Amino acid sequence: MIDLKQYGYIEAETPPKGFIPGRVTELQREQYTVITEQGEVTAVLKGAFYHSVVTREDFPCVGDFVFLQYNENGASHIAKLLPRCTKFSRADYSGHAVGYVKTVLEQVVATNFDYVFIVSSLNWDFNVRRIIRYLTQIRQSRGKPVVILTKADLIQNFSAQLAEVQKAAPDVPVHAVSSHTGRGLDGLSEYLQPGKTVVFLGMSGVGKSSLLNALMNQEVMTVKAIRETDSRGRHTTTHRQLFMLPSGAMVIDTPGMRELGLFGADDGISTGFKDVEELFTQCRFNDCRHQSEPGCAVHASLAEGSLALERWEHYLAQKRENKFVDDKSKYLMDKRSKQKSIAMRHKGKKGGYRQ
C-alpha cells in the first residue's frame, strides 16, 4: 500500500463508497496516470464528469487530487476533481485569423504545488523581461517563485545577470546552478523537502530536463547535445509529468513555452508592481491617467529617476495584455452562458408538448 500523504494528499473530505483518492502524475491526450494507495493506475474520465464540467480548466491536470473508481483489471474512472490549493495558468490564444484572435482560453499548466522554479539559462536564453512575466503569473497562482539560472558552468562571470534579476525582483530567491557539475544544487534543498511539490517552467532548451536528471540522480529525461551556435539543449519534454525525487519532494516537469500569455493576472501585477501602484495614491488627481496631468507622481518619479522608465513600461505592457485577455475571455464566457440559457429554454419548450 502507498501512503498518499507522501504525495501531498490531505484528506479534506471522505471519498464516497467505492471510490479512492489519487493524484494525477501524467496526462497524455485523454489518458491519465494516477498514483493511488493501490499503486500507479491508468485512468480515464467517467462519462458523467463531462456533463458536470463547465469549462475546460475544470478538467484534471497534472498535480490534481481526484476521487476515482478503482479497476484492477482495466482503466479506472475519475469521477471528481478535488479543490486546488494552487493553480498556474496561462492564456491560450486560439482561433487565429490575420491579425485577430477569436478567443482566449485558460490553460491550466499545473496544480497543487508549493514552489515554482523559473528556469532560465545564463547564456543565450537569459531575459529578465520574460522572468518578470513569469513572476506576475506565479504570484497570481499563490505559489512561491524561485529563479533558477542554469548552465553556470558555461559562463565565467555571471554576477551581472544575478544582479539584474535581483534588482528586478528583490523579494525573489535567485540561484545559479550547473546540472553538469552540480554547482549550486545544494542550495535548492530548502525547497525540495518531503511532501513538497515544485513546478519547472521555462522556454525549450533552458535545461529543465537536465536539472531534473541531476536532482533525480538518474536520467529520467533524455537530453540531446547542446547546439554550438547558442549553447541550448534541444528540448525533449512533450507532456507534463510529476516525478518523486529521492528527497521525497515532487517535481512537475512541463514542456517548454515559447511565450507565456498572462491570464487573470490583476492581483499578480499589483503584487509585482506594488511600488508603481503606490505612486498612484500620491497623484494630485484621483483620476490621473499618468500621461500629461499636473501633479502626477509617476511622471515626477520618472523625472527624478526613482522609477525606472523600463519598469513603468513593463507595468503598462502587462496591464494592456491582461485587459485584452480578460475582455476576450469574458466575451467567450458570456457567449457560452447565453448558449446554455437558450438550450435550456429550448429543452423546456420541447418538454411542454409532451402529453
Backbone hydrogen bonds, N-H to C=O, Kabsch-Sander energy under -0.5 kcal/mol:
donor,donor_aa,acceptor,acceptor_aa,energy
2,I,37,E,-1.7
4,L,2,I,-0.9
6,Q,3,D,-1.7
7,Y,4,L,-1.4
8,G,5,K,-1.7
9,Y,4,L,-2.1
12,A,10,I,-1.1
19,F,16,P,-2.1
20,I,68,L,-2.4
22,G,66,V,-1.8
23,R,35,I,-2.1
24,V,64,D,-2.8
25,T,33,T,-3.0
26,E,33,T,-1.4
27,L,240,R,-1.1
28,Q,31,Q,-2.4
31,Q,28,Q,-2.2
32,Y,30,E,-0.5
32,Y,43,A,-3.0
33,T,26,E,-2.6
34,V,41,V,-2.8
35,I,23,R,-2.7
36,T,34,V,-0.5
36,T,39,G,-2.3
37,E,21,P,-0.6
39,G,36,T,-1.7
41,V,34,V,-3.0
43,A,32,Y,-2.7
44,V,76,S,-2.3
46,K,78,I,-2.9
49,F,46,K,-1.8
50,Y,46,K,-0.7
50,Y,47,G,-0.9
51,H,47,G,-0.6
52,S,48,A,-1.2
53,V,49,F,-1.2
58,D,55,T,-1.9
59,F,56,R,-1.6
63,G,24,V,-2.4
64,D,61,C,-2.4
66,V,22,G,-2.7
67,F,80,K,-2.2
68,L,20,I,-2.6
69,Q,77,H,-2.8
70,Y,68,L,-0.7
74,G,71,N,-0.8
76,S,42,T,-2.7
77,H,69,Q,-1.9
78,I,44,V,-3.0
78,I,76,S,-0.5
79,A,67,F,-2.5
80,K,67,F,-1.7
82,L,65,F,-2.6
82,L,80,K,-0.5
87,K,141,S,-1.1
88,F,110,A,-2.6
89,S,87,K,-0.6
90,R,107,Q,-1.9
91,A,261,G,-2.8
92,D,105,L,-3.4
93,Y,91,A,-0.7
94,S,92,D,-0.5
94,S,103,T,-2.1
97,A,100,Y,-2.9
99,G,97,A,-0.8
100,Y,97,A,-1.2
102,K,95,G,-1.0
102,K,100,Y,-0.5
103,T,94,S,-1.7
105,L,92,D,-2.5
107,Q,90,R,-2.7
108,V,106,E,-0.6
109,V,88,F,-2.9
109,V,107,Q,-0.5
110,A,88,F,-1.2
111,T,62,V,-1.4
112,N,86,T,-2.4
114,D,197,T,-3.0
115,Y,197,T,-1.9
116,V,144,K,-2.5
117,F,199,V,-3.1
118,I,116,V,-0.7
118,I,146,V,-2.9
119,V,117,F,-0.9
119,V,201,L,-3.3
120,S,118,I,-0.6
120,S,148,I,-2.7
122,L,150,T,-2.1
124,W,230,D,-0.6
126,F,123,N,-1.1
131,I,127,N,-1.7
132,I,128,V,-2.3
133,R,129,R,-1.5
134,Y,130,R,-2.2
135,L,131,I,-2.3
136,T,132,I,-1.9
137,Q,133,R,-1.8
138,I,134,Y,-2.5
139,R,135,L,-2.4
140,Q,136,T,-1.3
141,S,137,Q,-1.1
142,R,138,I,-0.7
142,R,139,R,-0.7
143,G,138,I,-1.1
144,K,114,D,-2.0
146,V,116,V,-2.4
147,V,173,P,-2.6
148,I,118,I,-2.9
148,I,146,V,-0.5
149,L,147,V,-0.6
149,L,175,H,-3.4
150,T,120,S,-1.6
150,T,148,I,-0.7
152,A,177,V,-2.2
154,L,151,K,-1.7
155,I,152,A,-0.9
162,L,158,F,-2.2
163,A,159,S,-2.4
164,E,160,A,-2.0
165,V,161,Q,-2.0
166,Q,162,L,-2.5
167,K,163,A,-1.9
168,A,164,E,-1.8
169,A,165,V,-2.4
172,V,169,A,-1.8
175,H,147,V,-2.6
177,V,149,L,-2.8
177,V,175,H,-0.5
178,S,183,R,-2.3
182,G,178,S,-2.2
185,L,182,G,-1.5
187,G,184,G,-0.8
188,L,185,L,-1.8
189,S,186,D,-1.5
191,Y,188,L,-1.6
192,L,188,L,-1.3
193,Q,191,Y,-1.3
195,G,248,G,-2.4
196,K,193,Q,-2.2
198,V,250,M,-2.9
199,V,115,Y,-2.1
200,F,252,I,-2.6
201,L,117,F,-2.6
201,L,199,V,-0.5
206,V,203,M,-1.2
211,L,207,G,-2.2
212,L,208,K,-2.4
213,N,209,S,-2.4
214,A,210,S,-2.1
215,L,211,L,-2.2
216,M,212,L,-2.1
217,N,213,N,-1.0
218,Q,213,N,-1.4
220,V,218,Q,-1.2
224,K,234,R,-0.9
227,R,232,R,-1.9
231,S,227,R,-2.0
233,G,205,G,-1.3
241,Q,253,D,-1.8
242,L,25,T,-3.1
243,F,251,V,-3.0
245,L,243,F,-0.6
245,L,249,A,-3.3
248,G,245,L,-1.9
250,M,196,K,-2.9
251,V,243,F,-2.5
252,I,198,V,-3.0
253,D,241,Q,-2.5
253,D,251,V,-0.7
257,M,202,G,-1.4
261,G,259,E,-0.6
262,L,260,L,-0.6
269,I,265,A,-2.6
270,S,266,D,-2.4
271,T,267,D,-2.4
272,G,268,G,-2.3
273,F,269,I,-2.2
274,K,271,T,-1.0
277,E,273,F,-2.2
278,E,274,K,-1.8
279,L,275,D,-0.7
279,L,276,V,-0.9
280,F,276,V,-0.6
280,F,277,E,-0.5
281,T,277,E,-0.6
281,T,278,E,-0.7
282,Q,279,L,-1.7
283,C,280,F,-1.1
284,R,295,G,-2.0
288,C,285,F,-1.4
296,C,293,E,-0.9
297,A,295,G,-0.6
300,A,296,C,-1.8
301,S,297,A,-2.2
302,L,298,V,-2.3
303,A,299,H,-2.2
304,E,300,A,-1.9
305,G,301,S,-1.0
306,S,301,S,-1.1
307,L,301,S,-1.6
312,W,308,A,-2.0
313,E,309,L,-2.4
314,H,310,E,-2.2
315,Y,311,R,-2.3
316,L,312,W,-2.3
317,A,313,E,-2.4
318,Q,314,H,-2.2
319,K,315,Y,-2.3
320,R,316,L,-2.4
321,E,317,A,-2.4
322,N,318,Q,-2.6
323,K,319,K,-2.1
324,F,320,R,-2.2
325,V,321,E,-2.4
326,D,322,N,-2.6
327,D,323,K,-2.6
328,K,324,F,-2.2
329,S,325,V,-2.8
330,K,326,D,-2.4
331,Y,327,D,-2.0
332,L,328,K,-1.9
333,M,329,S,-2.5
334,D,330,K,-2.7
335,K,331,Y,-2.1
336,R,332,L,-2.4
337,S,333,M,-2.3
338,K,334,D,-2.2
339,Q,335,K,-2.3
340,K,336,R,-2.4
341,S,337,S,-2.2
342,I,338,K,-2.6
343,A,339,Q,-2.2
344,M,340,K,-2.1
345,R,341,S,-2.3
346,H,342,I,-2.6
347,K,343,A,-2.3
348,G,344,M,-2.1
349,K,345,R,-2.2
350,K,346,H,-2.1
351,G,347,K,-1.8
352,G,348,G,-1.1
353,Y,349,K,-0.5
353,Y,350,K,-1.0
354,R,351,G,-1.2
